[in-house]
Amino acid sequence: MTGMAKDLHPTTDAPGLHVNGGSRYTAPTGEYACRCGASDSAKGDTAVTALVQAYGEHKASHAKEARR
Ligand SMILES: [Zn+2]
């Protein structure tokens, strides 16, 4: 299983947020990776929503640092 679906996952080389909405039978999942090396993942509606929010706040904290 090498080289399969690798681009779908954010890494520190290609930072970003990736959310999979899930289906009737599978819970939604989400993961993010930041250029600074921070990364996290979550599974389930509530956890993914919190992850998206956390990633937004994480990016905002970098924006503040850059402004200094
Ligand atoms: Zn970061």
N, CA, C, O and the ligand as a Tripos MOL2 file, in Angstrom:
@<TRIPOS>MOLECULE
protein
  273   271    69     0     0
PROTEIN
NO_CHARGES

@<TRIPOS>ATOM
      1 N           0.8300   -1.2110    0.0000 N.3       1 MET1
      2 CA          0.0000    0.0000    0.0000 C.3       1 MET1
      3 C           0.8580    1.2530    0.0000 C.2       1 MET1
      4 O           0.5990    2.1660    0.7840 O.2       1 MET1
      5 N           1.8580    1.3260   -0.8410 N.am      2 THR2
      6 CA          2.6710    2.5420   -0.8790 C.3       2 THR2
      7 C           2.2140    3.4110   -2.0400 C.2       2 THR2
      8 O           1.8530    2.9250   -3.1130 O.2       2 THR2
      9 N           2.2420    4.7100   -1.7850 N.am      3 GLY3
     10 CA          1.8980    5.6650   -2.8280 C.3       3 GLY3
     11 C           0.4110    5.7380   -3.1130 C.2       3 GLY3
     12 O          -0.0040    6.3080   -4.1220 O.2       3 GLY3
     13 N          -0.3870    5.1680   -2.2380 N.am      4 MET4
     14 CA         -1.8250    5.2160   -2.4590 C.3       4 MET4
     15 C          -2.4930    6.2150   -1.5320 C.2       4 MET4
     16 O          -2.3200    6.1570   -0.3140 O.2       4 MET4
     17 N          -3.2560    7.1300   -2.1110 N.am      5 ALA5
     18 CA         -4.0320    8.1100   -1.3570 C.3       5 ALA5
     19 C          -3.1630    8.9360   -0.4210 C.2       5 ALA5
     20 O          -3.6550    9.5020    0.5550 O.2       5 ALA5
     21 N          -1.8990    9.0030   -0.7130 N.am      6 LYS6
     22 CA         -0.9870    9.7210    0.1660 C.3       6 LYS6
     23 C          -1.2660   11.2270    0.1630 C.2       6 LYS6
     24 O          -1.1410   11.8960    1.1890 O.2       6 LYS6
     25 N          -1.6480   11.7490   -1.0150 N.am      7 ASP7
     26 CA         -1.8490   13.2040   -1.1310 C.3       7 ASP7
     27 C          -3.0780   13.6840   -0.3600 C.2       7 ASP7
     28 O          -3.2260   14.8790   -0.1020 O.2       7 ASP7
     29 N          -3.9450   12.7670    0.0010 N.am      8 LEU8
     30 CA         -5.1600   13.1670    0.6890 C.3       8 LEU8
     31 C          -4.8830   13.6070    2.1120 C.2       8 LEU8
     32 O          -5.7140   14.2670    2.7350 O.2       8 LEU8
     33 N          -3.7250   13.2480    2.6260 N.am      9 HIS9
     34 CA         -3.4440   13.5580    4.0160 C.3       9 HIS9
     35 C          -2.5000   14.7500    4.1400 C.2       9 HIS9
     36 O          -1.4350   14.7760    3.5220 O.2       9 HIS9
     37 N          -2.8950   15.7270    4.9350 N.am     10 PRO10
     38 CA         -2.0080   16.8650    5.1330 C.3      10 PRO10
     39 C          -0.7440   16.4610    5.8790 C.2      10 PRO10
     40 O          -0.7910   15.6150    6.7720 O.2      10 PRO10
     41 N           0.3570   17.0480    5.5240 N.am     11 THR11
     42 CA          1.6190   16.8080    6.2180 C.3      11 THR11
     43 C           2.2770   18.1430    6.4700 C.2      11 THR11
     44 O           1.7790   19.1780    6.0270 O.2      11 THR11
     45 N           3.3720   18.1310    7.1670 N.am     12 THR12
     46 CA          4.0640   19.3960    7.4210 C.3      12 THR12
     47 C           4.6430   19.9590    6.1190 C.2      12 THR12
     48 O           4.9200   21.1550    6.0270 O.2      12 THR12
     49 N           4.8230   19.0990    5.1170 N.am     13 ASP13
     50 CA          5.2720   19.5790    3.8060 C.3      13 ASP13
     51 C           4.1220   20.1850    3.0120 C.2      13 ASP13
     52 O           4.3140   21.1010    2.2130 O.2      13 ASP13
     53 N           2.9370   19.6640    3.2450 N.am     14 ALA14
     54 CA          1.7450   20.1830    2.5800 C.3      14 ALA14
     55 C           0.6780   20.4210    3.6390 C.2      14 ALA14
     56 O          -0.2900   19.6660    3.7370 O.2      14 ALA14
     57 N           0.8580   21.4720    4.4300 N.am     15 PRO15
     58 CA         -0.0340   21.7030    5.5720 C.3      15 PRO15
     59 C          -1.4570   22.0100    5.1370 C.2      15 PRO15
     60 O          -1.6980   22.5260    4.0460 O.2      15 PRO15
     61 N          -2.3720   21.6860    6.0000 N.am     16 GLY16
     62 CA         -3.7590   21.9700    5.6860 C.3      16 GLY16
     63 C          -4.6960   21.1380    6.5290 C.2      16 GLY16
     64 O          -4.2900   20.3600    7.3920 O.2      16 GLY16
     65 N          -5.9560   21.3350    6.2420 N.am     17 LEU17
     66 CA         -7.0010   20.6310    6.9830 C.3      17 LEU17
     67 C          -7.7220   19.7080    6.0160 C.2      17 LEU17
     68 O          -8.0830   20.1030    4.9070 O.2      17 LEU17
     69 N          -7.9210   18.4950    6.4440 N.am     18 HIS18
     70 CA         -8.6390   17.5550    5.5940 C.3      18 HIS18
     71 C          -9.7750   16.9390    6.4010 C.2      18 HIS18
     72 O          -9.5470   16.3520    7.4580 O.2      18 HIS18
     73 N         -10.9870   17.0740    5.9020 N.am     19 VAL19
     74 CA        -12.1440   16.5130    6.5900 C.3      19 VAL19
     75 C         -12.8710   15.5640    5.6600 C.2      19 VAL19
     76 O         -13.1400   15.8800    4.5010 O.2      19 VAL19
     77 N         -13.1810   14.3970    6.1920 N.am     20 ASN20
     78 CA        -13.9690   13.4230    5.4480 C.3      20 ASN20
     79 C         -15.3500   13.3590    6.0970 C.2      20 ASN20
     80 O         -15.4820   13.0100    7.2700 O.2      20 ASN20
     81 N         -16.3510   13.6920    5.3350 N.am     21 GLY21
     82 CA        -17.6970   13.8180    5.8940 C.3      21 GLY21
     83 C         -18.3060   12.5390    6.4230 C.2      21 GLY21
     84 O         -19.2820   12.5830    7.1730 O.2      21 GLY21
     85 N         -17.7510   11.4080    6.0490 N.am     22 GLY22
     86 CA        -18.3080   10.1500    6.5170 C.3      22 GLY22
     87 C         -19.6050    9.8200    5.7780 C.2      22 GLY22
     88 O         -19.9740   10.5010    4.8210 O.2      22 GLY22
     89 N         -20.2660    8.8060    6.2140 N.am     23 SER23
     90 CA        -21.5120    8.3900    5.5690 C.3      23 SER23
     91 C         -22.4640    7.8670    6.6280 C.2      23 SER23
     92 O         -22.2250    8.0070    7.8270 O.2      23 SER23
     93 N         -23.5340    7.2690    6.1700 N.am     24 ARG24
     94 CA        -24.5050    6.7350    7.1250 C.3      24 ARG24
     95 C         -23.8720    5.6700    8.0160 C.2      24 ARG24
     96 O         -24.3140    5.4430    9.1430 O.2      24 ARG24
     97 N         -22.8400    5.0250    7.4980 N.am     25 TYR25
     98 CA        -22.2430    3.9150    8.2420 C.3      25 TYR25
     99 C         -20.8890    4.2370    8.8600 C.2      25 TYR25
    100 O         -20.3860    3.4890    9.6980 O.2      25 TYR25
    101 N         -20.3050    5.3490    8.4420 N.am     26 THR26
    102 CA        -18.9920    5.6850    8.9890 C.3      26 THR26
    103 C         -19.0160    7.0740    9.5860 C.2      26 THR26
    104 O         -19.6770    7.9740    9.0670 O.2      26 THR26
    105 N         -18.3020    7.2440   10.6650 N.am     27 ALA27
    106 CA        -18.2270    8.5400   11.3280 C.3      27 ALA27
    107 C         -17.3110    9.4640   10.5220 C.2      27 ALA27
    108 O         -16.3600    9.0080    9.8870 O.2      27 ALA27
    109 N         -17.6050   10.7650   10.5550 N.am     28 PRO28
    110 CA        -16.7080   11.7010    9.8890 C.3      28 PRO28
    111 C         -15.3540   11.7320   10.5840 C.2      28 PRO28
    112 O         -15.2530   11.5400   11.7950 O.2      28 PRO28
    113 N         -14.3350   11.9730    9.8020 N.am     29 THR29
    114 CA        -12.9990   12.0760   10.3750 C.3      29 THR29
    115 C         -12.3560   13.3530    9.8610 C.2      29 THR29
    116 O         -12.7260   13.8700    8.8070 O.2      29 THR29
    117 N         -11.4130   13.8400   10.5980 N.am     30 GLY30
    118 CA        -10.6990   15.0400   10.1700 C.3      30 GLY30
    119 C          -9.2820   15.0050   10.6930 C.2      30 GLY30
    120 O          -8.9920   14.3860   11.7170 O.2      30 GLY30
    121 N          -8.4100   15.6770    9.9760 N.am     31 GLU31
    122 CA         -7.0420   15.7940   10.4550 C.3      31 GLU31
    123 C          -6.4260   17.0520    9.8860 C.2      31 GLU31
    124 O          -6.8220   17.5240    8.8200 O.2      31 GLU31
    125 N          -5.4610   17.5910   10.5990 N.am     32 TYR32
    126 CA         -4.7620   18.7520   10.0810 C.3      32 TYR32
    127 C          -3.2830   18.6090   10.3700 C.2      32 TYR32
    128 O          -2.8730   17.8850   11.2770 O.2      32 TYR32
    129 N          -2.5040   19.3040    9.5920 N.am     33 ALA33
    130 CA         -1.0690   19.3990    9.8350 C.3      33 ALA33
    131 C          -0.6720   20.8340    9.5510 C.2      33 ALA33
    132 O          -1.1640   21.4570    8.6100 O.2      33 ALA33
    133 N           0.2120   21.3390   10.3650 N.am     34 CYS34
    134 CA          0.6410   22.7220   10.2230 C.3      34 CYS34
    135 C           2.1220   22.7500    9.8710 C.2      34 CYS34
    136 O           2.8730   21.8200   10.1640 O.2      34 CYS34
    137 N           2.5120   23.8400    9.2380 N.am     35 ARG35
    138 CA          3.9080   24.0100    8.8450 C.3      35 ARG35
    139 C           4.8370   23.9440   10.0670 C.2      35 ARG35
    140 O           5.9970   23.5510    9.9410 O.2      35 ARG35
    141 N           4.3380   24.3230   11.2310 N.am     36 CYS36
    142 CA          5.1590   24.3530   12.4410 C.3      36 CYS36
    143 C           5.3700   22.9620   13.0140 C.2      36 CYS36
    144 O           6.1580   22.7940   13.9450 O.2      36 CYS36
    145 N           4.6740   21.9500   12.4710 N.am     37 GLY37
    146 CA          4.8580   20.5950   12.9480 C.3      37 GLY37
    147 C           3.6930   20.0850   13.7620 C.2      37 GLY37
    148 O           3.6160   18.8930   14.0610 O.2      37 GLY37
    149 N           2.7800   20.9780   14.1260 N.am     38 ALA38
    150 CA          1.6160   20.5580   14.8920 C.3      38 ALA38
    151 C           0.6610   19.7860   14.0010 C.2      38 ALA38
    152 O           0.4590   20.1340   12.8380 O.2      38 ALA38
    153 N           0.0760   18.7320   14.5600 N.am     39 SER39
    154 CA         -0.9270   17.9880   13.8000 C.3      39 SER39
    155 C          -1.8700   17.3170   14.7770 C.2      39 SER39
    156 O          -1.5230   17.0710   15.9320 O.2      39 SER39
    157 N          -3.0530   17.0290   14.3020 N.am     40 ASP40
    158 CA         -4.0390   16.3820   15.1570 C.3      40 ASP40
    159 C          -5.0680   15.6990   14.2590 C.2      40 ASP40
    160 O          -5.1710   16.0010   13.0700 O.2      40 ASP40
    161 N          -5.8080   14.7980   14.8320 N.am     41 SER41
    162 CA         -6.8620   14.1440   14.0610 C.3      41 SER41
    163 C          -8.0380   13.8800   14.9850 C.2      41 SER41
    164 O          -7.8810   13.8400   16.2050 O.2      41 SER41
    165 N          -9.2060   13.7030   14.4070 N.am     42 ALA42
    166 CA        -10.4040   13.4950   15.2020 C.3      42 ALA42
    167 C         -11.3750   12.6110   14.4420 C.2      42 ALA42
    168 O         -11.3100   12.4980   13.2180 O.2      42 ALA42
    169 N         -12.2700   11.9900   15.1840 N.am     43 LYS43
    170 CA        -13.2830   11.1360   14.5750 C.3      43 LYS43
    171 C         -14.6080   11.3820   15.2780 C.2      43 LYS43
    172 O         -14.6720   11.4090   16.5070 O.2      43 LYS43
    173 N         -15.6530   11.5580   14.5020 N.am     44 GLY44
    174 CA        -16.9750   11.8040   15.0650 C.3      44 GLY44
    175 C         -17.3690   13.2640   14.9020 C.2      44 GLY44
    176 O         -16.5150   14.1510   14.9040 O.2      44 GLY44
    177 N         -18.6780   13.5090   14.7610 N.am     45 ASP45
    178 CA        -19.1900   14.8490   14.4920 C.3      45 ASP45
    179 C         -18.6180   15.9120   15.4170 C.2      45 ASP45
    180 O         -18.0530   16.9080   14.9660 O.2      45 ASP45
    181 N         -18.7750   15.6860   16.7300 N.am     46 THR46
    182 CA        -18.3630   16.6860   17.7130 C.3      46 THR46
    183 C         -16.8570   16.9060   17.6800 C.2      46 THR46
    184 O         -16.3810   18.0410   17.7140 O.2      46 THR46
    185 N         -16.1150   15.8060   17.6130 N.am     47 ALA47
    186 CA        -14.6580   15.8930   17.6350 C.3      47 ALA47
    187 C         -14.1330   16.5930   16.3930 C.2      47 ALA47
    188 O         -13.1970   17.3860   16.4850 O.2      47 ALA47
    189 N         -14.7190   16.3130   15.2310 N.am     48 VAL48
    190 CA        -14.2580   16.9380   13.9900 C.3      48 VAL48
    191 C         -14.5750   18.4270   14.0040 C.2      48 VAL48
    192 O         -13.7520   19.2410   13.5860 O.2      48 VAL48
    193 N         -15.7620   18.7870   14.4810 N.am     49 THR49
    194 CA        -16.1180   20.2030   14.5880 C.3      49 THR49
    195 C         -15.1230   20.9340   15.4790 C.2      49 THR49
    196 O         -14.6840   22.0390   15.1590 O.2      49 THR49
    197 N         -14.7710   20.3070   16.6070 N.am     50 ALA50
    198 CA        -13.8010   20.9010   17.5240 C.3      50 ALA50
    199 C         -12.4250   21.0020   16.8640 C.2      50 ALA50
    200 O         -11.6980   21.9710   17.0790 O.2      50 ALA50
    201 N         -12.0760   20.0080   16.0700 N.am     51 LEU51
    202 CA        -10.7770   20.0020   15.3860 C.3      51 LEU51
    203 C         -10.6920   21.1570   14.3920 C.2      51 LEU51
    204 O          -9.6810   21.8560   14.3250 O.2      51 LEU51
    205 N         -11.7640   21.3510   13.6220 N.am     52 VAL52
    206 CA        -11.7870   22.4420   12.6390 C.3      52 VAL52
    207 C         -11.6180   23.7820   13.3510 C.2      52 VAL52
    208 O         -10.8850   24.6550   12.8850 O.2      52 VAL52
    209 N         -12.2990   23.9340   14.4750 N.am     53 GLN53
    210 CA        -12.2100   25.1670   15.2500 C.3      53 GLN53
    211 C         -10.7980   25.3500   15.7990 C.2      53 GLN53
    212 O         -10.2360   26.4450   15.7570 O.2      53 GLN53
    213 N         -10.2360   24.2560   16.3150 N.am     54 ALA54
    214 CA         -8.8880   24.3160   16.8830 C.3      54 ALA54
    215 C          -7.8650   24.6850   15.8160 C.2      54 ALA54
    216 O          -6.9220   25.4290   16.0860 O.2      54 ALA54
    217 N          -8.0490   24.1670   14.6140 N.am     55 TYR55
    218 CA         -7.1140   24.4770   13.5280 C.3      55 TYR55
    219 C          -7.2240   25.9590   13.1520 C.2      55 TYR55
    220 O          -6.2180   26.6200   12.8920 O.2      55 TYR55
    221 N          -8.4590   26.4690   13.1260 N.am     56 GLY56
    222 CA         -8.6600   27.8890   12.8300 C.3      56 GLY56
    223 C          -7.9630   28.7690   13.8530 C.2      56 GLY56
    224 O          -7.3250   29.7620   13.5040 O.2      56 GLY56
    225 N          -8.0890   28.3950   15.1150 N.am     57 GLU57
    226 CA         -7.4460   29.1630   16.1930 C.3      57 GLU57
    227 C          -5.9350   29.0230   16.1100 C.2      57 GLU57
    228 O          -5.2060   29.9800   16.3700 O.2      57 GLU57
    229 N          -5.4680   27.8530   15.7560 N.am     58 HIS58
    230 CA         -4.0330   27.6150   15.6350 C.3      58 HIS58
    231 C          -3.4400   28.5070   14.5450 C.2      58 HIS58
    232 O          -2.4000   29.1370   14.7370 O.2      58 HIS58
    233 N          -4.1290   28.5470   13.3860 N.am     59 LYS59
    234 CA         -3.6610   29.3990   12.2930 C.3      59 LYS59
    235 C          -3.6820   30.8640   12.7090 C.2      59 LYS59
    236 O          -2.7720   31.6250   12.3800 O.2      59 LYS59
    237 N          -4.7450   31.2600   13.4470 N.am     60 ALA60
    238 CA         -4.8670   32.6480   13.8920 C.3      60 ALA60
    239 C          -3.7190   33.0220   14.8120 C.2      60 ALA60
    240 O          -3.2300   34.1510   14.7790 O.2      60 ALA60
    241 N          -3.2850   32.0670   15.6380 N.am     61 SER61
    242 CA         -2.1890   32.3550   16.5590 C.3      61 SER61
    243 C          -0.8940   32.5990   15.7760 C.2      61 SER61
    244 O          -0.0790   33.4250   16.1850 O.2      61 SER61
    245 N          -0.6970   31.9020   14.6690 N.am     62 HIS62
    246 CA          0.4710   32.1510   13.8210 C.3      62 HIS62
    247 C           0.3880   33.5250   13.1790 C.2      62 HIS62
    248 O           1.3910   34.2300   13.0710 O.2      62 HIS62
    249 N          -0.8170   33.9030   12.7510 N.am     63 ALA63
    250 CA         -1.0150   35.2010   12.0990 C.3      63 ALA63
    251 C          -0.6360   36.3200   13.0630 C.2      63 ALA63
    252 O          -0.0430   37.3220   12.6620 O.2      63 ALA63
    253 N          -0.9840   36.1420   14.3440 N.am     64 LYS64
    254 CA         -0.6520   37.1610   15.3620 C.3      64 LYS64
    255 C           0.8600   37.2460   15.5320 C.2      64 LYS64
    256 O           1.4220   38.3380   15.6190 O.2      64 LYS64
    257 N           1.5140   36.0830   15.5800 N.am     65 GLU65
    258 CA          2.9700   36.0590   15.7390 C.3      65 GLU65
    259 C           3.6460   36.7800   14.5820 C.2      65 GLU65
    260 O           4.6090   37.5190   14.7840 O.2      65 GLU65
    261 N           3.1440   36.5660   13.3740 N.am     66 ALA66
    262 CA          3.7480   37.1360   12.1740 C.3      66 ALA66
    263 C           3.6280   38.6500   12.1690 C.2      66 ALA66
    264 O           4.4470   39.3430   11.5660 O.2      66 ALA66
    265 N           2.5980   39.1670   12.8480 N.am     67 ARG67
    266 CA          2.3380   40.6000   12.8290 C.3      67 ARG67
    267 C           3.3080   41.3660   13.7300 C.2      67 ARG67
    268 O           3.4860   42.5740   13.5710 O.2      67 ARG67
    269 N           3.9320   40.6650   14.6710 N.am     68 ARG68
    270 CA          4.8200   41.3340   15.6050 C.3      68 ARG68
    271 C           6.0140   41.9770   14.9220 C.2      68 ARG68
    272 O           6.8550   42.5810   15.5880 O.2      68 ARG68
    273 ZN          1.3180   25.8220   13.5250 Zn       69 ZN69
@<TRIPOS>BOND
     1     1     2 1
     2     2     3 1
     3     3     4 2
     4     3     5 am
     5     5     6 1
     6     6     7 1
     7     7     8 2
     8     7     9 am
     9     9    10 1
    10    10    11 1
    11    11    12 2
    12    11    13 am
    13    13    14 1
    14    14    15 1
    15    15    16 2
    16    15    17 am
    17    17    18 1
    18    18    19 1
    19    19    20 2
    20    19    21 am
    21    21    22 1
    22    22    23 1
    23    23    24 2
    24    23    25 am
    25    25    26 1
    26    26    27 1
    27    27    28 2
    28    27    29 am
    29    29    30 1
    30    30    31 1
    31    31    32 2
    32    31    33 am
    33    33    34 1
    34    34    35 1
    35    35    36 2
    36    35    37 am
    37    37    38 1
    38    38    39 1
    39    39    40 2
    40    39    41 am
    41    41    42 1
    42    42    43 1
    43    43    44 2
    44    43    45 am
    45    45    46 1
    46    46    47 1
    47    47    48 2
    48    47    49 am
    49    49    50 1
    50    50    51 1
    51    51    52 2
    52    51    53 am
    53    53    54 1
    54    54    55 1
    55    55    56 2
    56    55    57 am
    57    57    58 1
    58    58    59 1
    59    59    60 2
    60    59    61 am
    61    61    62 1
    62    62    63 1
    63    63    64 2
    64    63    65 am
    65    65    66 1
    66    66    67 1
    67    67    68 2
    68    67    69 am
    69    69    70 1
    70    70    71 1
    71    71    72 2
    72    71    73 am
    73    73    74 1
    74    74    75 1
    75    75    76 2
    76    75    77 am
    77    77    78 1
    78    78    79 1
    79    79    80 2
    80    79    81 am
    81    81    82 1
    82    82    83 1
    83    83    84 2
    84    83    85 am
    85    85    86 1
    86    86    87 1
    87    87    88 2
    88    87    89 am
    89    89    90 1
    90    90    91 1
    91    91    92 2
    92    91    93 am
    93    93    94 1
    94    94    95 1
    95    95    96 2
    96    95    97 am
    97    97    98 1
    98    98    99 1
    99    99   100 2
   100    99   101 am
   101   101   102 1
   102   102   103 1
   103   103   104 2
   104   103   105 am
   105   105   106 1
   106   106   107 1
   107   107   108 2
   108   107   109 am
   109   109   110 1
   110   110   111 1
   111   111   112 2
   112   111   113 am
   113   113   114 1
   114   114   115 1
   115   115   116 2
   116   115   117 am
   117   117   118 1
   118   118   119 1
   119   119   120 2
   120   119   121 am
   121   121   122 1
   122   122   123 1
   123   123   124 2
   124   123   125 am
   125   125   126 1
   126   126   127 1
   127   127   128 2
   128   127   129 am
   129   129   130 1
   130   130   131 1
   131   131   132 2
   132   131   133 am
   133   133   134 1
   134   134   135 1
   135   135   136 2
   136   135   137 am
   137   137   138 1
   138   138   139 1
   139   139   140 2
   140   139   141 am
   141   141   142 1
   142   142   143 1
   143   143   144 2
   144   143   145 am
   145   145   146 1
   146   146   147 1
   147   147   148 2
   148   147   149 am
   149   149   150 1
   150   150   151 1
   151   151   152 2
   152   151   153 am
   153   153   154 1
   154   154   155 1
   155   155   156 2
   156   155   157 am
   157   157   158 1
   158   158   159 1
   159   159   160 2
   160   159   161 am
   161   161   162 1
   162   162   163 1
   163   163   164 2
   164   163   165 am
   165   165   166 1
   166   166   167 1
   167   167   168 2
   168   167   169 am
   169   169   170 1
   170   170   171 1
   171   171   172 2
   172   171   173 am
   173   173   174 1
   174   174   175 1
   175   175   176 2
   176   175   177 am
   177   177   178 1
   178   178   179 1
   179   179   180 2
   180   179   181 am
   181   181   182 1
   182   182   183 1
   183   183   184 2
   184   183   185 am
   185   185   186 1
   186   186   187 1
   187   187   188 2
   188   187   189 am
   189   189   190 1
   190   190   191 1
   191   191   192 2
   192   191   193 am
   193   193   194 1
   194   194   195 1
   195   195   196 2
   196   195   197 am
   197   197   198 1
   198   198   199 1
   199   199   200 2
   200   199   201 am
   201   201   202 1
   202   202   203 1
   203   203   204 2
   204   203   205 am
   205   205   206 1
   206   206   207 1
   207   207   208 2
   208   207   209 am
   209   209   210 1
   210   210   211 1
   211   211   212 2
   212   211   213 am
   213   213   214 1
   214   214   215 1
   215   215   216 2
   216   215   217 am
   217   217   218 1
   218   218   219 1
   219   219   220 2
   220   219   221 am
   221   221   222 1
   222   222   223 1
   223   223   224 2
   224   223   225 am
   225   225   226 1
   226   226   227 1
   227   227   228 2
   228   227   229 am
   229   229   230 1
   230   230   231 1
   231   231   232 2
   232   231   233 am
   233   233   234 1
   234   234   235 1
   235   235   236 2
   236   235   237 am
   237   237   238 1
   238   238   239 1
   239   239   240 2
   240   239   241 am
   241   241   242 1
   242   242   243 1
   243   243   244 2
   244   243   245 am
   245   245   246 1
   246   246   247 1
   247   247   248 2
   248   247   249 am
   249   249   250 1
   250   250   251 1
   251   251   252 2
   252   251   253 am
   253   253   254 1
   254   254   255 1
   255   255   256 2
   256   255   257 am
   257   257   258 1
   258   258   259 1
   259   259   260 2
   260   259   261 am
   261   261   262 1
   262   262   263 1
   263   263   264 2
   264   263   265 am
   265   265   266 1
   266   266   267 1
   267   267   268 2
   268   267   269 am
   269   269   270 1
   270   270   271 1
   271   271   272 2
@<TRIPOS>SUBSTRUCTURE
     1 MET1         2 RESIDUE 1 A MET
     2 THR2         6 RESIDUE 1 A THR
     3 GLY3        10 RESIDUE 1 A GLY
     4 MET4        14 RESIDUE 1 A MET
     5 ALA5        18 RESIDUE 1 A ALA
     6 LYS6        22 RESIDUE 1 A LYS
     7 ASP7        26 RESIDUE 1 A ASP
     8 LEU8        30 RESIDUE 1 A LEU
     9 HIS9        34 RESIDUE 1 A HIS
    10 PRO10       38 RESIDUE 1 A PRO
    11 THR11       42 RESIDUE 1 A THR
    12 THR12       46 RESIDUE 1 A THR
    13 ASP13       50 RESIDUE 1 A ASP
    14 ALA14       54 RESIDUE 1 A ALA
    15 PRO15       58 RESIDUE 1 A PRO
    16 GLY16       62 RESIDUE 1 A GLY
    17 LEU17       66 RESIDUE 1 A LEU
    18 HIS18       70 RESIDUE 1 A HIS
    19 VAL19       74 RESIDUE 1 A VAL
    20 ASN20       78 RESIDUE 1 A ASN
    21 GLY21       82 RESIDUE 1 A GLY
    22 GLY22       86 RESIDUE 1 A GLY
    23 SER23       90 RESIDUE 1 A SER
    24 ARG24       94 RESIDUE 1 A ARG
    25 TYR25       98 RESIDUE 1 A TYR
    26 THR26      102 RESIDUE 1 A THR
    27 ALA27      106 RESIDUE 1 A ALA
    28 PRO28      110 RESIDUE 1 A PRO
    29 THR29      114 RESIDUE 1 A THR
    30 GLY30      118 RESIDUE 1 A GLY
    31 GLU31      122 RESIDUE 1 A GLU
    32 TYR32      126 RESIDUE 1 A TYR
    33 ALA33      130 RESIDUE 1 A ALA
    34 CYS34      134 RESIDUE 1 A CYS
    35 ARG35      138 RESIDUE 1 A ARG
    36 CYS36      142 RESIDUE 1 A CYS
    37 GLY37      146 RESIDUE 1 A GLY
    38 ALA38      150 RESIDUE 1 A ALA
    39 SER39      154 RESIDUE 1 A SER
    40 ASP40      158 RESIDUE 1 A ASP
    41 SER41      162 RESIDUE 1 A SER
    42 ALA42      166 RESIDUE 1 A ALA
    43 LYS43      170 RESIDUE 1 A LYS
    44 GLY44      174 RESIDUE 1 A GLY
    45 ASP45      178 RESIDUE 1 A ASP
    46 THR46      182 RESIDUE 1 A THR
    47 ALA47      186 RESIDUE 1 A ALA
    48 VAL48      190 RESIDUE 1 A VAL
    49 THR49      194 RESIDUE 1 A THR
    50 ALA50      198 RESIDUE 1 A ALA
    51 LEU51      202 RESIDUE 1 A LEU
    52 VAL52      206 RESIDUE 1 A VAL
    53 GLN53      210 RESIDUE 1 A GLN
    54 ALA54      214 RESIDUE 1 A ALA
    55 TYR55      218 RESIDUE 1 A TYR
    56 GLY56      222 RESIDUE 1 A GLY
    57 GLU57      226 RESIDUE 1 A GLU
    58 HIS58      230 RESIDUE 1 A HIS
    59 LYS59      234 RESIDUE 1 A LYS
    60 ALA60      238 RESIDUE 1 A ALA
    61 SER61      242 RESIDUE 1 A SER
    62 HIS62      246 RESIDUE 1 A HIS
    63 ALA63      250 RESIDUE 1 A ALA
    64 LYS64      254 RESIDUE 1 A LYS
    65 GLU65      258 RESIDUE 1 A GLU
    66 ALA66      262 RESIDUE 1 A ALA
    67 ARG67      266 RESIDUE 1 A ARG
    68 ARG68      270 RESIDUE 1 A ARG
    69 ZN69       273 GROUP 0 **** ****
